[in-house]
Amino acid sequence: MVETLLDSLQKVDPEKTSKIAELVKQLIDKREAVEKAETEVKRLKAEADSISSERIPNLMSEMGIELLKTPFGKIEVIQKYRGYISKANEKEAFEWLRKNNHGDIIKTNVSGSFGMGEDDKAQQMLATLRAQGVDPIHKEGVHHAALSSWVKEMTEKGIDIPDDLFGVFIANETKIT
């Protein structure tokens, strides 16, 4: 016999159902509180970033000073350098790096795929590569720290690099020591 909705509801413990409803309300409230707190954290980070990268550097620049001792520590403005190579720009960026003698910052890994029944081939290839001192896996990439360091070095040397390929970001940052 097919149980109707009314029949199934009559079997439900009203006290436990009420408890579940109360817990669901608490869950919704907590999720809303988390979302509100995350929004506030983002706002505070943006304010701190504005003070660090714009307001303090601008005032120190207006004053013509590079270093200031305060009760909170020694204040100086440094430049931070960041770079990012998007997947869309990866091929062109790597080509540019190699063409302009900066290919050494590209990390390369080599790997191979073998089908079913090709285990002997795979083991033979691994043995050959290992005998030559190579740990086989192939993948190319530039570590974000290496790229940022390279962006800083090139910028400080006055070497022009394509900002669009390398997602170049240079900003002031207040350092407190």
N, CA and C of each residue as an Amber inpcrd file, in Angstrom:
protein
   531
   0.8430000  -1.1810000   0.0000000   0.0000000   0.0000000   0.0000000
   0.8840000   1.2400000   0.0000000   0.5480000   2.2440000  -0.7800000
   1.3240000   3.4690000  -0.8950000   1.0050000   4.3660000   0.2890000
   2.0750000   4.7760000   0.9580000   1.9160000   5.6280000   2.1280000
   1.7110000   7.0660000   1.6630000   0.7120000   7.7340000   2.1990000
   0.4500000   9.1120000   1.8240000   1.2990000  10.0380000   2.6740000
   1.4150000  11.2600000   2.2140000   2.1810000  12.2530000   2.9510000
   1.6150000  12.4540000   4.3490000   0.3240000  12.4780000   4.4450000
  -0.3230000  12.6560000   5.7470000   0.0390000  11.5170000   6.6920000
   0.0320000  10.2800000   6.1540000   0.3990000   9.1210000   6.9780000
   1.8280000   9.2340000   7.4800000   2.7390000   9.6300000   6.5920000
   4.1510000   9.7250000   6.9890000   4.3710000  10.8510000   7.9880000
   3.6380000  11.9530000   7.8450000   3.7730000  13.0560000   8.8010000
   3.2530000  12.6760000  10.1780000   2.2300000  11.8190000  10.2240000
   1.6840000  11.3920000  11.5090000   2.6770000  10.5210000  12.2700000
   3.6170000   9.8770000  11.5530000   4.6180000   9.0250000  12.1900000
   5.8080000   9.8290000  12.7140000   5.9290000  11.0650000  12.2900000
   7.0760000  11.8960000  12.6770000   6.8600000  12.4250000  14.0840000
   7.9190000  12.3800000  14.8600000   7.8920000  12.8930000  16.2310000
   7.8710000  14.4170000  16.1880000   6.7860000  15.0540000  16.6250000
   6.6660000  16.5130000  16.5410000   7.7410000  17.2510000  17.3360000
   8.1470000  16.6740000  18.4410000   9.1870000  17.3210000  19.2600000
  10.5280000  17.3440000  18.5180000  10.8890000  16.2250000  17.8910000
  12.1520000  16.1540000  17.1380000  12.0670000  17.0100000  15.8760000
  10.8940000  17.0390000  15.2480000  10.7120000  17.8810000  14.0670000
  10.9020000  19.3470000  14.4400000  10.3720000  19.7350000  15.5730000
  10.5250000  21.1050000  16.0600000  11.9940000  21.4130000  16.3380000
  12.6960000  20.4320000  16.9100000  14.1300000  20.5980000  17.2100000
  14.9300000  20.7800000  15.9090000  14.5860000  19.9760000  14.8870000
  15.2640000  20.1040000  13.5810000  15.0080000  21.4900000  12.9990000
  13.7690000  21.9460000  13.0610000  13.4350000  23.2750000  12.5330000
  14.2520000  24.3500000  13.2630000  14.3880000  24.1910000  14.5760000
  15.1730000  25.1470000  15.3600000  16.6500000  25.1220000  14.9500000
  17.1890000  23.9200000  14.7460000  18.5870000  23.7900000  14.3210000
  18.7990000  24.3550000  12.9170000  17.8460000  24.1430000  12.0250000
  17.9370000  24.6980000  10.6730000  17.9730000  26.2160000  10.7450000
  17.1280000  26.8010000  11.5920000  17.1280000  28.2600000  11.7640000
  18.4810000  28.7300000  12.2860000  19.0570000  27.9970000  13.2520000
  20.3870000  28.3490000  13.7790000  21.4450000  28.2610000  12.6830000
  21.3630000  27.2150000  11.8620000  22.3200000  27.0450000  10.7650000
  22.2340000  28.2110000   9.7850000  21.0320000  28.5870000   9.4080000
  20.8440000  29.7230000   8.4930000  21.4070000  30.9990000   9.1120000
  21.1190000  31.2260000  10.4080000  21.6440000  32.4100000  11.0990000
  23.1650000  32.4110000  11.1330000  23.7680000  31.2540000  11.4070000
  25.2360000  31.1620000  11.4700000  25.8470000  31.4220000  10.1000000
  25.2480000  30.8650000   9.0650000  25.7730000  31.0980000   7.7050000
  25.6990000  32.5810000   7.3390000  24.5980000  33.2170000   7.7160000
  24.4640000  34.6590000   7.4540000  25.5050000  35.4490000   8.2520000
  25.7510000  35.0370000   9.5050000  26.7470000  35.7130000  10.3390000
  28.1460000  35.5430000   9.7540000  28.4540000  34.3440000   9.2520000
  29.7610000  34.0930000   8.6220000  29.9170000  34.9720000   7.3910000
  28.8830000  35.0390000   6.5600000  28.9370000  35.8640000   5.3510000
  29.1550000  37.3420000   5.7090000  28.4500000  37.7970000   6.7310000
  28.5960000  39.1830000   7.1850000  30.0100000  39.4390000   7.7090000
  30.5500000  38.4910000   8.4770000  31.9100000  38.6340000   9.0170000
  32.9440000  38.6250000   7.8990000  32.7590000  37.7460000   6.8960000
  33.6890000  37.7050000   5.7620000  33.6580000  39.0140000   4.9860000
  32.4770000  39.5940000   4.8220000  32.3510000  40.8890000   4.1480000
  33.0890000  41.9620000   4.9390000  32.9540000  41.9280000   6.2520000
  33.6440000  42.9060000   7.1070000  35.1570000  42.7170000   7.0490000
  35.6280000  41.4760000   7.0300000  37.0660000  41.2100000   6.9130000
  37.5970000  41.7630000   5.5900000  36.8640000  41.5510000   4.5080000
  37.2790000  42.0910000   3.2000000  37.3630000  43.6120000   3.2430000
  36.3730000  44.2430000   3.8840000  36.3690000  45.7040000   3.9910000
  37.5670000  46.1770000   4.8060000  37.8590000  45.5220000   5.9140000
  38.9900000  45.9110000   6.7560000  40.3230000  45.7120000   6.0200000
  40.4450000  44.6210000   5.2790000  41.6680000  44.3800000   4.5030000
  41.8600000  45.4650000   3.4500000  40.7770000  45.8600000   2.7980000
  40.8630000  46.9160000   1.7810000  41.2840000  48.2380000   2.4180000
  40.7450000  48.5430000   3.5860000  41.1410000  49.7700000   4.2920000
  42.6120000  49.7240000   4.6800000  43.0460000  48.6020000   5.2420000
  44.4580000  48.4580000   5.6420000  45.3660000  48.5720000   4.4210000
  44.9660000  47.9690000   3.3090000  45.7600000  48.0370000   2.0930000
  45.8580000  49.4760000   1.5900000  44.7710000  50.2190000   1.6490000
  44.7640000  51.6170000   1.2290000  45.7170000  52.4520000   2.0970000
  45.6880000  52.2210000   3.3840000  46.5830000  52.9550000   4.2890000
  48.0340000  52.5960000   3.9950000  48.2970000  51.2930000   3.8020000
  49.6640000  50.8120000   3.5730000  50.2220000  51.2080000   2.2130000
  49.3850000  51.0890000   1.1680000  49.9160000  51.2880000  -0.1840000
  49.6920000  52.6790000  -0.7530000  48.8100000  53.4750000  -0.1350000
  48.5260000  54.7990000  -0.6800000  48.7360000  55.9240000   0.3300000
  47.9980000  55.8820000   1.4200000  47.9650000  57.0360000   2.3240000
  49.3140000  57.3050000   2.9900000  49.9270000  56.2960000   3.6120000
  51.2360000  56.5090000   4.2550000  52.3010000  56.8310000   3.2130000
  52.4150000  56.0500000   2.1180000  53.4220000  56.3850000   1.1030000
  53.2580000  57.7960000   0.5320000  52.0190000  58.2150000   0.2920000
  51.7850000  59.5510000  -0.2480000  52.2260000  60.6370000   0.7270000
  51.8930000  60.4670000   2.0000000  52.2950000  61.4610000   3.0070000
  53.8180000  61.5050000   3.1650000  54.4390000  60.3510000   3.1950000
  55.9040000  60.3250000   3.3340000  56.5620000  60.9560000   2.1150000
  55.9830000  60.7200000   0.9440000  56.5070000  61.3260000  -0.2800000
  56.3620000  62.8460000  -0.2340000  55.1930000  63.3200000   0.2060000
  54.9760000  64.7620000   0.3430000  55.9810000  65.3790000   1.3140000
  56.3130000  64.6220000   2.3620000  57.2630000  65.1180000   3.3690000
  58.7140000  64.9810000   2.8990000  58.9240000  64.2220000   1.8250000
  60.2700000  64.0270000   1.3010000  61.1150000  63.1160000   2.1840000
  60.4920000  62.1560000   2.8580000  61.2360000  61.2460000   3.7360000
  61.0540000  59.8030000   3.2980000  62.0630000  58.9900000   3.5920000
  62.0080000  57.5780000   3.2450000  61.8460000  56.6980000   4.4780000
  62.1660000  57.2590000   5.6480000  62.1350000  56.4930000   6.8820000
  61.6550000  57.3920000   8.0030000  60.8520000  56.8350000   8.8870000
  60.3270000  57.6180000   9.9960000  60.2850000  56.7360000  11.2310000
  60.8470000  57.2300000  12.3260000  60.7780000  56.4830000  13.5850000
  59.5810000  56.9970000  14.3610000  58.7340000  56.0560000  14.8030000
  57.5310000  56.4020000  15.5630000  57.4850000  55.5160000  16.8130000
  56.5950000  55.8170000  17.7470000  56.4390000  54.9310000  18.9080000
  55.9910000  53.5150000  18.5190000  55.4850000  53.3540000  17.2990000
  54.9970000  52.0520000  16.8430000  56.0590000  51.2640000  16.0900000
  57.2040000  51.8890000  15.8460000  58.2800000  51.2310000  15.1140000
  58.8160000  52.1240000  14.0200000  59.7970000  51.5970000  13.3270000
  60.4150000  52.3020000  12.2090000  59.5380000  52.0760000  10.9790000
  59.1580000  53.1620000  10.3150000  58.2530000  53.0960000   9.1660000
  59.0280000  53.4230000   7.8980000  58.8880000  52.5590000   6.9110000
  59.4610000  52.8430000   5.5900000  58.5300000  52.2950000   4.5310000
  58.6040000  52.8760000   3.3560000  57.7750000  52.4340000   2.2440000
  58.6640000  51.6400000   1.3000000  58.2530000  50.4340000   1.0360000
  58.9820000  49.5840000   0.0950000  58.0610000  49.2980000  -1.0840000
  58.6400000  48.8330000  -2.1690000  57.8080000  48.4380000  -3.2970000
  57.6930000  46.9300000  -3.3020000  56.4840000  46.4500000  -3.5360000
  56.3010000  45.0120000  -3.6800000  56.0380000  44.7250000  -5.1490000
  56.5790000  43.6290000  -5.5960000  56.4830000  43.2370000  -7.0020000
  55.7740000  41.8980000  -7.0900000  54.8390000  41.8000000  -8.0090000
  54.1310000  40.5440000  -8.2260000  54.0060000  40.3170000  -9.7260000
  54.0230000  39.0570000 -10.0900000  53.7900000  38.6770000 -11.4690000
  52.9110000  37.4470000 -11.5100000  52.1730000  37.3010000 -12.5880000
  51.2880000  36.1610000 -12.7490000  51.1640000  35.8320000 -14.2310000
  51.3740000  34.5780000 -14.5580000  51.2080000  34.1380000 -15.9410000
  49.9200000  33.3270000 -16.0070000  48.9400000  33.8480000 -16.7150000
  47.6700000  33.1350000 -16.8470000  47.8480000  31.9550000 -17.7970000
  46.9560000  30.9920000 -17.6970000  46.9920000  29.8300000 -18.6040000
  46.9100000  30.3010000 -20.0600000  46.1060000  31.3350000 -20.3150000
  45.9390000  31.8390000 -21.6740000  47.2350000  32.4260000 -22.2270000
  48.0640000  33.0070000 -21.3500000  49.3080000  33.6470000 -21.7850000
  50.5390000  32.7550000 -21.6250000  50.3550000  31.5560000 -21.0820000
  51.4930000  30.7130000 -20.7310000  52.4380000  30.4510000 -21.9020000
  51.9120000  30.0010000 -23.0280000  52.7650000  29.6570000 -24.1720000
  53.5550000  30.8780000 -24.6460000  52.8560000  31.9780000 -24.8390000
  53.5150000  33.2000000 -25.3280000  54.5220000  33.7380000 -24.3080000
  54.1700000  33.6620000 -23.0190000  55.0740000  34.1530000 -21.9690000
  56.3430000  33.3070000 -21.9200000  56.2060000  31.9750000 -21.9990000
  57.3750000  31.0980000 -21.9710000  58.2600000  31.3390000 -23.2000000
  57.6250000  31.5280000 -24.3560000  58.3910000  31.8270000 -25.5670000
  59.1750000  33.1300000 -25.3910000  58.5190000  34.1440000 -24.8260000
  59.1840000  35.4330000 -24.6050000  60.3620000  35.2660000 -23.6590000
  60.1610000  34.5280000 -22.5710000  61.2380000  34.3080000 -21.6030000
  62.4300000  33.6220000 -22.2670000  62.1660000  32.5820000 -23.0340000
  63.2590000  31.8530000 -23.6980000  63.9610000  32.7390000 -24.7290000
  63.1900000  33.4520000 -25.5240000  63.7480000  34.3150000 -26.5730000
  64.6170000  35.4240000 -25.9830000  64.2530000  35.8930000 -24.7800000
  64.9730000  37.0050000 -24.1600000  65.9280000  36.5430000 -23.0560000
  66.3720000  35.2920000 -23.1450000  67.3860000  34.7210000 -22.2520000
  66.9870000  34.7010000 -20.7700000  65.7140000  34.4500000 -20.5110000
  65.2440000  34.3190000 -19.1290000  64.5570000  32.9750000 -18.9220000
  64.7880000  32.0320000 -19.8260000  64.1650000  30.7130000 -19.7430000
  64.5740000  29.9270000 -18.5170000  65.6470000  30.3650000 -17.8570000
  66.1130000  29.6350000 -16.6800000  65.1450000  29.7230000 -15.4990000
  64.1670000  30.6290000 -15.5370000  63.1980000  30.6680000 -14.4360000
  62.0240000  29.7190000 -14.6780000  61.9880000  29.0920000 -15.8520000
  60.9390000  28.1270000 -16.1540000  61.3560000  26.7700000 -15.5970000
  60.4780000  26.1860000 -14.8070000  60.7260000  24.8570000 -14.2610000
  60.0590000  23.8550000 -15.1920000  60.7810000  22.8250000 -15.5820000
  60.2500000  21.8390000 -16.5180000  60.2570000  20.4480000 -15.8920000
  59.1200000  19.7690000 -15.9540000  58.9970000  18.3740000 -15.5350000
  58.5750000  17.5750000 -16.7530000  59.0510000  16.3290000 -16.8770000
  58.7210000  15.4770000 -18.0180000  58.0600000  14.1950000 -17.5110000
  56.9380000  13.7860000 -18.1460000  56.2930000  12.5090000 -17.8170000
  55.7750000  11.8930000 -19.1100000  55.3930000  10.6580000 -19.0510000
  54.8480000   9.9870000 -20.2330000  53.6920000   9.0970000 -19.8430000
  52.7940000   8.8620000 -20.7930000  51.6600000   7.9700000 -20.5630000
  51.8120000   6.7310000 -21.4340000  51.5250000   5.6010000 -20.8470000
  51.6140000   4.3440000 -21.5720000  50.2890000   3.6250000 -21.4120000
  49.8610000   2.9620000 -22.4800000  48.5860000   2.2570000 -22.4570000
  48.6820000   0.9060000 -21.7730000  47.5450000   0.2480000 -21.7060000
  47.5040000  -1.0880000 -21.1160000  48.4290000  -2.0120000 -21.9000000
  49.1330000  -2.8390000 -21.1890000  50.0270000  -3.7930000 -21.8450000
  51.3580000  -3.1840000 -22.2390000  51.5910000  -1.9030000 -21.9160000
  52.8520000  -1.2490000 -22.2820000  53.7400000  -1.0100000 -21.0670000
  53.5310000  -1.8190000 -20.0340000  54.3070000  -1.6560000 -18.8060000
  55.8020000  -1.8330000 -19.0660000  56.1490000  -2.7910000 -19.9110000
  57.5710000  -3.0120000 -20.2130000  58.1870000  -1.7690000 -20.8520000
  57.4480000  -1.1530000 -21.8010000  57.9240000   0.0780000 -22.4400000
  58.1220000   1.1790000 -21.4050000  57.1450000   1.3130000 -20.5060000
  57.2140000   2.3520000 -19.4820000  58.4180000   2.1330000 -18.5740000
  58.6030000   0.9040000 -18.1360000  59.7360000   0.6070000 -17.2480000
  61.0660000   0.8420000 -17.9590000  61.1220000   0.5130000 -19.2340000
  62.3370000   0.7230000 -20.0190000  62.6310000   2.2230000 -20.1490000
  61.5880000   3.0220000 -20.4240000  61.7590000   4.4710000 -20.5500000
  62.2200000   5.0680000 -19.2180000  61.5890000   4.6380000 -18.1300000
  61.9770000   5.1300000 -16.8020000  63.4280000   4.7880000 -16.5060000
  63.8170000   3.5640000 -16.8080000  65.1930000   3.1370000 -16.5510000
  66.1780000   3.9630000 -17.3720000  65.8420000   4.2120000 -18.6320000
  66.7190000   5.0080000 -19.4990000  66.8710000   6.4290000 -18.9600000
  65.7570000   7.0500000 -18.6140000  65.8170000   8.4230000 -18.0910000
  66.5680000   8.4790000 -16.7590000  66.2700000   7.5510000 -15.8880000
  66.9450000   7.5430000 -14.5850000  68.4370000   7.3020000 -14.7240000
  68.8180000   6.4570000 -15.6800000  70.2380000   6.1920000 -15.9280000
  70.9570000   7.4620000 -16.3670000  70.1960000   8.3810000 -16.9590000
  70.7690000   9.6520000 -17.3960000  70.6000000  10.7320000 -16.3280000
  70.1520000  10.3220000 -15.1320000  70.0280000  11.2640000 -14.0250000
  68.7760000  12.1250000 -14.0690000  67.7450000  11.6580000 -14.7790000
  66.5180000  12.4390000 -14.9300000  65.3770000  11.7390000 -14.1890000
  64.5930000  12.5100000 -13.4260000  63.4000000  11.9780000 -12.7790000
  62.2180000  12.3710000 -13.6600000  61.6770000  11.4350000 -14.4430000
  60.7320000  11.7880000 -15.5010000  59.3170000  12.1900000 -15.0670000
  58.9240000  13.3890000 -15.4420000  57.5690000  13.9700000 -15.4090000
  57.7280000  15.2570000 -16.1950000  56.8390000  15.5670000 -17.1270000
  57.0000000  16.8000000 -17.8960000  55.8720000  17.7720000 -17.6100000
  56.2260000  18.8930000 -17.1140000  55.2780000  19.9720000 -16.8520000
  56.1030000  21.2390000 -16.7450000  55.6290000  22.3050000 -17.3470000
  56.3500000  23.5690000 -17.2760000  55.5700000  24.5590000 -16.4280000
  56.3050000  25.3960000 -15.7470000  55.6770000  26.4320000 -14.9500000
  56.7340000  27.3350000 -14.3590000  56.3120000  28.4920000 -13.9000000
  57.2040000  29.4180000 -13.2120000  56.6060000  29.6350000 -11.8300000
  57.3710000  29.3150000 -10.8160000  56.8900000  29.4900000  -9.4440000
  56.5950000  30.9650000  -9.2040000  55.5000000  31.2440000  -8.4990000
  55.0790000  32.6360000  -8.3000000  56.1530000  33.4720000  -7.6120000
  56.8860000  32.8930000  -6.6750000  57.9370000  33.6520000  -5.9910000
  59.0970000  33.9390000  -6.9400000  59.4390000  32.9680000  -7.7800000
  60.5180000  33.1730000  -8.7560000  60.1130000  34.2420000  -9.7630000
  58.8520000  34.2010000 -10.2020000  58.3720000  35.1950000 -11.1540000
  58.3720000  36.5900000 -10.5290000  57.9020000  36.7040000  -9.3000000
  57.8720000  38.0070000  -8.6280000  59.2800000  38.5470000  -8.4350000
  60.2010000  37.6810000  -8.0550000  61.6020000  38.0860000  -7.8920000
  62.1860000  38.5450000  -9.2280000  61.8590000  37.8140000 -10.2870000
  62.3490000  38.1660000 -11.6190000  61.7580000  39.5020000 -12.0740000
  60.4620000  39.7230000 -11.8260000  59.8220000  40.9950000 -12.1750000
  60.5310000  42.1340000 -11.4600000  60.8280000  41.9520000 -10.1900000
  61.5350000  42.9750000  -9.4130000  62.9110000  43.2480000 -10.0200000
  63.6570000  42.1890000 -10.2900000  65.0060000  42.3350000 -10.8460000
  64.9860000  43.0670000 -12.1920000  64.0890000  42.6640000 -13.0900000
  64.0180000  43.2890000 -14.4090000  63.6110000  44.7560000 -14.2870000
  62.6510000  45.0420000 -13.4210000  62.1730000  46.4140000 -13.2340000
  63.2800000  47.2880000 -12.6760000  63.9760000  46.7890000 -11.6720000
  65.0530000  47.5710000 -11.0640000  66.2190000  47.7980000 -12.0210000
  66.4060000  46.8670000 -12.9720000  67.4620000  47.0370000 -13.9820000
  66.9930000  47.9020000 -15.1450000  65.7080000  48.2730000 -15.1360000
  65.1670000  49.0930000 -16.2190000  64.8870000  48.3120000 -17.4790000
  64.7970000  46.9930000 -17.3680000  64.5240000  46.1490000 -18.5310000
  63.0140000  46.0650000 -18.7320000  62.5780000  46.3860000 -19.9340000
  61.1510000  46.4060000 -20.2490000  60.6570000  44.9850000 -20.4640000
  59.6140000  44.6020000 -19.7560000  58.9910000  43.2950000 -19.9420000
  57.5060000  43.5210000 -20.2430000  56.8890000  42.6230000 -21.0130000
  55.4810000  42.8020000 -21.3610000  54.5590000  42.5650000 -20.1560000
  54.0290000  43.6450000 -19.6210000  53.1690000  43.5760000 -18.4400000
  51.9660000  42.6510000 -18.6510000  51.4000000  42.6740000 -19.8570000
  50.2090000  41.8750000 -20.1100000  50.4900000  40.3770000 -20.0560000
  51.6820000  39.9590000 -20.4650000  52.0290000  38.5330000 -20.4320000
  52.2970000  38.0480000 -19.0190000  52.8670000  38.9180000 -18.2110000
  53.3360000  38.4990000 -16.8960000  52.5200000  39.0670000 -15.7460000
  51.3940000  39.6810000 -16.0330000  50.5200000  40.1850000 -14.9810000
  51.2760000  41.0150000 -13.9620000  52.1220000  41.9060000 -14.4370000
  52.9910000  42.6810000 -13.5500000  52.1630000  43.6020000 -12.6580000
  52.4770000  43.5590000 -11.3750000  51.8220000  44.3900000 -10.3770000
  52.9140000  44.9420000  -9.4730000  53.0340000  46.2500000  -9.4300000
  54.0250000  46.9020000  -8.5740000  53.2790000  47.9110000  -7.7170000
  53.4560000  47.8130000  -6.4240000  52.7490000  48.7240000  -5.5310000
  53.6150000  49.0430000  -4.3230000  53.3380000  50.1760000  -3.7320000
  54.0050000  50.5350000  -2.4880000  53.4170000  49.7140000  -1.3550000
  54.2260000  49.4960000  -0.3400000  53.7740000  48.8020000   0.8520000
  54.5080000  49.3960000   2.0400000  53.7670000  49.6980000   3.0740000
  54.3690000  50.2520000   4.2770000  54.9110000  49.1190000   5.1240000
  56.1690000  49.2590000   5.4940000  56.8260000  48.2440000   6.3130000
  57.0410000  48.8360000   7.6970000  56.6410000  48.1230000   8.7210000
  56.8200000  48.5580000  10.1000000  57.7280000  47.5580000  10.7890000
  58.8730000  48.0590000  11.2840000  59.8080000  47.1560000  11.9650000
  60.0890000  47.6370000  13.3750000
